Amino acid sequence: MANLDIRKPRFYVDLINFLKNRDQFSGHTGIETSSSEQIDVVSGNSVDELYDMRPLNQVEFNTTGNTDGHINLWFNLKANSWKVDFIAILNHNMHRADAKVKVSASETFSEVKAVNHTNADTSPNLISKVGVEAVSSNFAQADDTDSWSAGHTIIELPRTTNTYYGIQFEGMVGQSSLTAEGTFDATHNLKIGCILLGQYYDMPHSPDLSVKRSIDFDGVKVQESLGGQRFSTMTQHGRKSIVDDNKSPFHTHYNSFGAFGGRMSYDMKFSYLNSSDVMPNNYDSHDVTDEAVVEDLWNKTNGRHTPFIFTQDGTSTAYSDYLFARFGQNKLDMTQVAPDVFNVAMRIEEEF
Amino acid sequence: MSLTLPSSYESASKNSNIKENWAFQLFNSNSYLSFDGTNDYVDCGTTTGSSAVTISDQGTFAFWIRFPTLVDGQAEAIFVNNVIESSYSGIWISKTGDHKIQAHMMDGSGVGSGDRETFISGTVLQENVWYFIVIASNFNHDDSAVNTNWKIYVNNDASGNVSNSGTASINAPSYTTGKCEFGRVTTGTDDYGKFDIKNFAVWELFLSPDNITAIYNSGNYKSLLYDFGNYDQSTNLKGYWEFNNGEPFMQDLSGNLQNGTINGSVYKGFLPLSTTNTSIDDTFYHGVVTSAGSVRDSIDLENSKAKTSNLSVSISNFNYKGSDISTELLFGTYDYFNYNVRVYSQLNDNSTISNCLQIYQGKLTNISHDDGSISLNIVETKPWDFLSIPIEKTTQKNIYIPISYGNYTKNSATTFASPLFESQLSSKAYRPVPLNKTKSDKILYVDGNNTSNDGLLAVYEKSVDTFVPIENGIASNVETDNAYHNQSDLSQLRSFKQRAESVEVSSNTGITIADAEKAFDGDSNTFANYLVNIEQQEGAVRITLEYDFHSISGKSSDDFKILRDSDNLRVLTAQSRDDDDTTFNIDDATNVTERDVIKVDDEKMIVSSISSNTLTVSRGFDSKKESHDNDTLIRLNNTVTVLGLTYQVDVDKSGDDVGNNTIRTRGDILTGFHSTDISKRTIYTHFSNNTTSATIQIEFDLNEIGSTPPSFDAEFRIYDIFLHTQRVSEEPEEMLYVANDGLSEVYSGSSDLVEHGHEALRDILVRFAGVNTATPDGWSDLHTDRNINNWKIRWWALEPKDIQVILDKITYEFGFIFKFRPDSTSRVVYIKQSSELSASQTLTHHDVKNLSISVSGFNNIITKMIINYEKHPAIKEYISNVTSSNNDVRTKYKIKSEENIKEVKLDMNVGTPATTAQTDPNSDFYSYYNNIIGDVKKLISCEVVNSAKSYSMETGDVIKFDDMPVNPFGHTWSQSGSQYYMITSLQRSIGSVKIKCREVG
């Protein structure tokens, strides 16, 4: 939507970080490298940092060392009840590395670890959302509009509830079709900043008209000399391009000149939400079948603890309308304005 | 000279609106130095055949290395220990074009295959993999046993066969004056190596397999500086460098001073953190620093000290490689504690570290964390932290080998045959040397420095405060037991003359006394005078004088030793003698001196004179007389005490007839009757060795001639009265003294004697603290001002002292400050003469805020000093002292005579402080400190908000102020003589520089 016009917001909430934070047994993510056809990270990198919610901290894979190999990332949700309907790959250079992604799900762990996800139970038909050039079956190709194309990609998929998920990156050079085998670029390694996997949540309706959007250059300190001269020091300006293939989420220009600086924030109020849209049916135990602000949003992010992807218009497919963000408040106030009707206010603050 | 900013950093700082980020590099055991293969190298300085690292008999080299890329046919130079441009020299280690480790042993001539023996590992290395390489050899080139003589281990595996090429047929490398370098071979066309390296060790021994397995440490890097497990050769390291600590230069940790200067190579493998996400040199810095703290650098001009504060940094306990970073920093995979932390200021996201300004370097010394955050405590460290000197010991008795600096002056030789007065033994420029042991017929004292001329030892005679050279001293010293030693004979024979200490008149019947003390005033040309001018009186007048002498050290009982000739053969009597004979022929009188006491059989005799081998003796001294047979053994007493009197008699001063009058002395020394004038002469008499006093009665005896009462106008002059002693030591003295000069400097290559305080500091830094030889900023000016006698040093250390304490004392006593800059280069700071000052910056009201003006305060001024200087070598006192005063200031502030006086003790400085301050404060100690604390000084503090001026500032900079909203008290900002200010404190945080300044001229 042009001008970041505000419609019905959508939140892409990461399930991986939720599980990592709540499950003391860990073991939710990994990379399979047991086969010679499988590619590991470059020495000194750690695949765990794909889920650190710091997209500028990229993980580099040794795709140039094995151009016809495969990167097999796996996810173990420990139960087949979690709803998954999106995968976000932030700050990647899939276009430069000639990479595409394949997504599968299964109830058999080994199947999502295997090269090409052989025999995986589910091969979802992917849905293009943001930063996607093409999709075919369970394959997706990243946006290749610009030659540098460090990108940010959100792929949606029909809501599934498998225990195991696999994301495979593989090459595109020489492929006969998007679903066929290809090779990675021989010069540039694949780099990925962050991967989110989980369920998006759409607010029941648009926020009140009195939405306040702010852009805050909060890293600026101005000092004044005795003579009235002012000197300013800035510690950060917000979104940036460290290099042309390492950018803040949803910033697409190849350098920082082209970035909009400052920290964007929204103060929104949603009035007259039904109580069923605010609170879960039961508060004694989670209910994965339920859909509510507290169930799917506030609880899954642990309040302001975990960042998420926010768009002020859930229908938009433009980079421009998306923010990597977190809640700006510690508590979620729900004010009853009529029987079983509540007003909810929330503050969204951008992360870089 | 203020900080030199990287050009792009300086350019950015000129803008009043800048973006600043602080980047932190946390080094750890997995860090390394990276060579680019294009022009990077580390220069470890000049080596010769006598350098520690130029091993010859056998050798082992061990290092952790990685080749990030492998290009077929591309060799990579790793290490050379003696490379020269013209021909093959020393040992080279490199990787071959087919990716194997090889070692060359060069013959020193030519550049062909006939000038080398090359040994190549059979193991092919892989790209981007760390390897632990050990090359161990006895240097035998025998091709038939190459795998026995040369072992090349790759990850503790030597099974890859070693092959040999080259036909030099040598079993040891040839060395000349060359260079020790990493990453470069400069013979012919320069070749560089591309590799990453963590450490490099050299031993001059064929390291055993047990040792090699131990240092491989199952594939985990471990420092080789200390023994562990089966590794027991750390003390035999000839060169050892660790490349993983982010040091500004590569310190040779073996202590052999082959320190390296880094040229282009960059450190990697550190933990990169920053206040915002950024990338520098293609390294991503995690923007997790929530509080960067501030860096405070200060200097104390009053005490000549510099200090940099600790840095406290807070970071988020972020997820790092899958775990909280708190699990990484301590008890994790790698060690971070006590490793370096470098802090850089990055302006406007500049992506190159060379364009960032290093603002701090310290070591991580403490960490605390909770679930969300981590506090890092980074402490400024110096290369000499926890180091003391001396640390070298003798090998047998573990006596510390003294360290000494300065120019020393020995006293002239004094012997029993040619004794000197104590006043002629005036030099106290000696230093103590401790007893080590007796070896053969010598007693050895640990000197520490080599000499061929100045190794003569001296005994300190405390009672007369004199250093008396040992009679049979040896000028050269000897290297044994791990140290240079001075030598004395077994008896430690010494002899000298001491004048009387005092005189008392116990009775006087009419003699006039003039200048009684001139009999012992140290001048043999002045005299005490005893006069009579008596008219027509008969009888004697007398004066009784009691002289006291000091007790002398050493054995006081008889010490008869067999008399030996110059060939060390025993000397016998050459004739039989009766008990009344006064001459005695002996075999050889070479080692007999007048006034010696000899013993034949049981009779002691005093030798009065010697003619050839005939002695004239006074028989029965202190013993009975007896007859002696021919060929009787002669013994010589080494402990002798002789009273000497130098006098003159004038019996007829007025020219009158002296008649029957006589003058004589009675008591302990007898002149005999004199009735005629006697010219100046010296007479002697032997005393027992415990005698410390002498009584003389001068008698003027008037005897009538006929019936006329006599008159007597006469005088008796005493020029000197002294004890001439010879002593030996009962036991070897625990401490003797030597005037062998101190160390020669090692920091510039001149090998000049270190004579001045600032030179001593720099030599200590390089020699003992491992600081590189780079010239500190400001050194040239300091040396120009201080290369004068008033800043000379004499200092020694016999027992370990903390180097920091030593350096603090040097900088105080010699009036300058040594400091490390944030980038670990060094600087010397001192206050120049007012007319020589110039400002590096002039600050106006457009540049600063929070201006504050104060003064140093009356309580902090010192207007008078009692300065004790020239520390005594033997006792806890000072040879000299002076009272220096600033009377103008004392008058101005109405300071009472006994107020505001400070006593100063200078243990190193042997220059002479002025009594009143000189115009040039660098003239001497007092003038320098009077310029700082002799009067109230203005203090200015402010926050410099103009980064164009503030970012290059550092402590020690001299600046000016101008165009301010208020003048400093009654002065203007351009007040002549007090318009310059030195920055004494600088606190830097992101976007802010706060300074404190002190008026300096």
Interface residues (C-beta under 8 A of the other chain):
Chain A: S43 S46 V47 D48 E49 Y51 D52 M53 R54 L56 N57 Q58 G219 K221 Q223 E224 S225 L226 G227 G228 Q229 R230 F231 S232 T233 M234 T235 Q236 H237 K240 I242 V243 N246 S256 F352
Chain B: S16 N17 I18 K19 E20 N21 N128 T275 T276 N277 T278 S279 F284 H286 G287 F318 N319 Y320 K321 G322 S323 D349 S351 T844 H845 H846 D847 V848 K849 L851 E943 V945 N946 S947 M964 P965 I990 G991 S992
